[in-house]
Amino acid sequence: MYEFNYHRPASLDAAASALSGAGEGKLVAGGMTLIPTLKQRLAQPSDLIDLSAVADLKGIFEDGGGIVIGAMTTHAEVAGDATVRAKIPALADLAEGIGDVQVRNRGTIGGSIANADPAADYPGGLVGLGATVRTNKREIAADDFFTGMFETALAEDEIVTAVAFPVPDKAAYVKFANPASRYAVVGVMVSQGTAGVRVAVTGAGPSVFRVAEMESALASNFSAAAIESISVPADGLNSDIHASAEYRAHLVGVMARRATAAAG
């Protein structure tokens, strides 16, 4: 690692102040991506601001008929929370399938979405459920939050504080996981609620995306059969040692049908 200044603020205001006062500051949540990056000397921040002592960023509670999850809430806490399991079991299932036990007990929802890894599960969960990201400055619809590979709508001095999820009538998340990392080669969240039907895909492209044709078909007939003939073009999808773009395009249809059947 390169040398850096370490801060562990106890409040959100103190964290924001430390971040704005740093020359090249980085926030640390669970550190699942940042710490390995630092160890390999692929990043050289002037300051690290550790959010682990900011109590206001942790916890899960109901609000206005939905569920709000603090940014520093771990994947294991989301997976095991009784309210999440009762109201949005698809979200609990998604969290339970992230990485391994160590990752689930250190990684956080805020850190995951701020990192915006193209193979991460939470982007599909947020967009597929129509969530809203809350920061110390504003609220951002999930559809507008993820802007590209490892890119979000966050400003450099903006901190994710929580994610608000509406409770769907039905939903399910299914992924084809990399057997080693458990990252999503392709993952699909399908939901139906007051805002209609949503089909969000993660892992397949540079960033999470929705499949409008599937959403329209499921709005008329919420069944796996309704999207049997709908395919996603391979153009622009990820292609690497784990799967070609063509195979990922095929998996989108398979995972979408499985998620629809599970939700129905």
C-alpha positions in Angstrom: 0.0 0.0 0.0 0.9 3.6 -0.4 0.9 5.9 2.6 -2.4 7.6 3.4 -4.2 9.5 6.2 -6.8 7.4 8.1 -10.0 8.9 9.6 -12.7 7.1 11.6 -15.5 9.7 12.1 -18.3 9.1 14.5 -21.0 11.1 12.6 -22.1 11.6 9.0 -21.3 15.3 9.2 -17.8 14.5 10.3 -17.4 12.0 7.5 -18.6 14.5 4.9 -16.2 17.1 6.3 -13.2 14.7 6.2 -14.1 13.7 2.6 -14.5 17.3 1.4 -11.2 18.3 3.1 -9.2 15.5 1.6 -7.1 16.0 -1.5 -7.9 12.5 -2.9 -10.2 11.0 -0.3 -11.8 7.5 -0.4 -14.7 6.2 1.7 -14.3 2.8 3.3 -17.4 0.7 4.0 -16.8 -3.1 4.1 -13.6 -2.7 2.1 -14.2 -5.8 0.0 -13.0 -4.1 -3.2 -11.0 -1.1 -1.9 -8.6 -2.9 0.4 -7.4 -5.5 -2.2 -7.1 -2.5 -4.7 -4.9 -0.7 -2.2 -2.8 -3.8 -1.4 -2.0 -4.1 -5.1 -1.1 -0.4 -5.3 -3.8 0.2 -7.9 -5.0 3.2 -6.1 -3.3 6.0 -4.2 -5.7 8.0 -2.1 -4.5 10.8 0.2 -7.1 9.9 2.9 -9.3 7.0 3.8 -12.5 7.8 5.6 -13.8 4.7 7.5 -17.6 4.8 7.9 -17.8 1.9 10.4 -18.3 4.1 13.4 -21.2 6.1 11.9 -24.1 4.5 13.7 -26.7 6.5 11.7 -25.7 4.5 8.6 -26.6 1.1 10.0 -29.9 -0.7 10.5 -33.1 -1.8 8.8 -36.6 -0.3 9.4 -40.0 0.1 7.9 -41.0 3.5 6.5 -44.1 4.6 4.6 -45.0 1.0 3.7 -41.5 0.3 2.4 -38.2 -0.9 3.9 -35.1 1.3 4.4 -31.7 -0.2 4.8 -28.8 1.8 6.1 -25.7 2.0 3.8 -23.4 0.3 6.4 -25.8 -2.7 6.9 -24.0 -5.9 5.9 -25.2 -8.4 3.4 -25.6 -11.0 6.3 -27.8 -8.6 8.2 -30.0 -8.0 5.1 -30.2 -11.8 4.5 -31.1 -12.6 8.1 -33.4 -9.7 8.9 -37.0 -10.8 9.8 -38.6 -7.8 8.3 -36.8 -8.1 5.0 -37.5 -11.9 4.9 -41.2 -11.2 5.5 -41.7 -8.2 3.2 -39.2 -8.7 0.4 -37.9 -12.3 0.6 -36.3 -11.9 -2.9 -34.0 -9.2 -1.5 -33.0 -11.5 1.5 -32.3 -14.3 -1.0 -30.2 -12.0 -3.1 -28.1 -10.9 -0.1 -27.7 -14.5 1.1 -26.2 -15.5 -2.3 -23.4 -12.8 -2.2 -19.9 -14.1 -2.0 -19.0 -16.3 1.0 -19.7 -16.0 4.7 -16.7 -13.7 5.3 -17.8 -11.3 2.5 -21.4 -11.3 3.7 -20.3 -10.3 7.2 -18.1 -7.5 6.1 -19.5 -6.2 2.8 -22.2 -3.6 2.9 -25.1 -2.6 0.7 -23.8 1.0 0.4 -20.3 -0.1 -0.5 -21.6 -2.5 -3.1 -23.8 0.0 -4.9 -21.2 2.8 -4.7 -18.6 0.5 -6.3 -21.1 -0.5 -9.1 -19.3 -3.7 -10.1 -21.0 -4.9 -13.3 -21.2 -8.4 -11.8 -22.6 -7.4 -8.4 -26.0 -8.5 -7.3 -27.3 -5.4 -5.6 -27.6 -3.3 -8.7 -30.1 -5.8 -10.1 -31.9 -5.8 -6.8 -32.2 -2.1 -6.6 -33.3 -1.5 -10.2 -35.5 -4.6 -10.3 -37.4 -3.5 -7.2 -37.5 0.2 -8.1 -35.5 1.3 -5.1 -34.3 4.8 -4.2 -30.8 5.6 -3.1 -30.5 8.2 -0.3 -27.4 10.3 0.1 -26.3 13.1 2.4 -27.4 15.5 -0.3 -30.4 14.1 -2.2 -32.4 11.0 -3.3 -31.7 9.2 -6.6 -33.9 6.6 -8.3 -32.1 3.4 -8.9 -32.8 3.7 -12.6 -30.6 6.8 -12.6 -28.0 5.8 -10.1 -26.0 3.3 -12.1 -24.5 5.0 -15.1 -21.8 2.6 -16.3 -19.1 0.1 -15.4 -18.0 1.1 -11.9 -19.7 4.4 -12.4 -22.6 6.0 -10.6 -24.4 9.3 -10.4 -22.7 10.1 -7.1 -20.7 13.3 -6.8 -17.2 13.1 -5.5 -18.2 14.5 -2.1 -21.5 12.6 -1.8 -22.1 9.7 0.6 -24.7 7.0 0.3 -26.7 6.9 3.6 -29.5 4.4 2.9 -31.5 2.6 0.2 -35.3 2.7 0.3 -37.2 -0.3 -1.2 -40.9 -0.4 -2.0 -42.6 -3.7 -1.1 -43.6 -5.6 -4.3 -46.6 -7.8 -4.7 -44.2 -10.5 -5.9 -40.5 -10.7 -6.8 -37.6 -13.1 -7.2 -33.9 -12.9 -8.0 -32.1 -15.8 -9.8 -28.5 -15.8 -10.9 -26.0 -18.0 -12.7 -23.1 -17.6 -10.3 -19.4 -17.9 -11.0 -18.6 -21.0 -9.0 -15.5 -19.5 -7.4 -16.4 -15.9 -6.6 -20.2 -16.2 -6.5 -20.4 -13.1 -8.6 -23.3 -13.0 -11.1 -22.3 -14.2 -14.6 -25.9 -13.2 -15.2 -28.5 -12.3 -12.5 -32.1 -11.2 -13.1 -34.5 -9.6 -10.6 -38.2 -9.8 -11.7 -40.9 -7.9 -9.7 -44.5 -6.8 -9.9 -45.9 -4.1 -7.7 -47.7 -0.7 -7.7 -45.3 0.6 -10.3 -45.8 -2.3 -12.6 -43.5 -5.0 -13.7 -39.7 -4.7 -13.7 -37.0 -6.9 -15.1 -33.5 -5.9 -14.2 -30.3 -7.7 -15.4 -26.9 -7.6 -13.8 -23.7 -9.3 -14.8 -24.5 -9.4 -18.5 -23.5 -5.9 -19.5 -21.2 -3.1 -18.4 -24.0 -1.9 -16.0 -27.4 -3.1 -14.8 -30.2 -2.7 -17.4 -33.9 -3.4 -17.8 -35.6 -5.5 -20.5 -38.6 -3.5 -21.6 -40.0 -6.1 -23.9 -40.1 -8.7 -21.1 -41.7 -6.2 -18.8 -44.5 -5.5 -21.3 -45.1 -9.2 -21.9 -45.2 -10.0 -18.1 -47.6 -7.1 -17.5 -50.1 -8.9 -19.7 -49.3 -12.4 -18.5 -47.1 -12.9 -15.6 -45.7 -16.3 -16.5 -42.4 -17.8 -17.7 -44.2 -18.8 -20.9 -45.0 -15.2 -21.7 -41.3 -14.4 -22.2 -40.2 -17.7 -23.7 -39.7 -16.2 -27.2 -38.1 -12.9 -26.1 -34.3 -12.7 -26.5 -31.7 -10.1 -25.6 -29.1 -9.1 -28.3 -25.5 -10.1 -27.6 -24.2 -6.8 -28.9 -22.6 -4.8 -26.2 -22.8 -7.5 -23.5 -19.7 -8.6 -21.5 -17.4 -11.2 -23.0 -14.6 -12.7 -20.9 -13.0 -16.0 -19.7 -16.2 -16.8 -17.8 -18.8 -16.4 -20.6 -19.1 -15.0 -24.1 -21.5 -12.3 -24.9 -23.7 -14.8 -26.8 -23.8 -17.1 -23.8 -24.7 -14.2 -21.5 -27.5 -13.2 -23.8 -28.8 -16.8 -23.6 -28.6 -16.8 -19.8 -30.6 -13.6 -19.6 -33.6 -15.4 -21.0 -33.1 -18.5 -18.9 -32.6 -16.6 -15.6 -35.6 -14.3 -16.4 -37.9 -17.2 -16.9 -36.7 -18.9 -13.7 -37.1 -15.7 -11.7 -40.6 -15.2 -13.1 -41.6 -18.8 -12.2 -40.1 -18.3 -8.7 -41.9 -15.0 -8.2 -45.2 -16.4 -9.5 
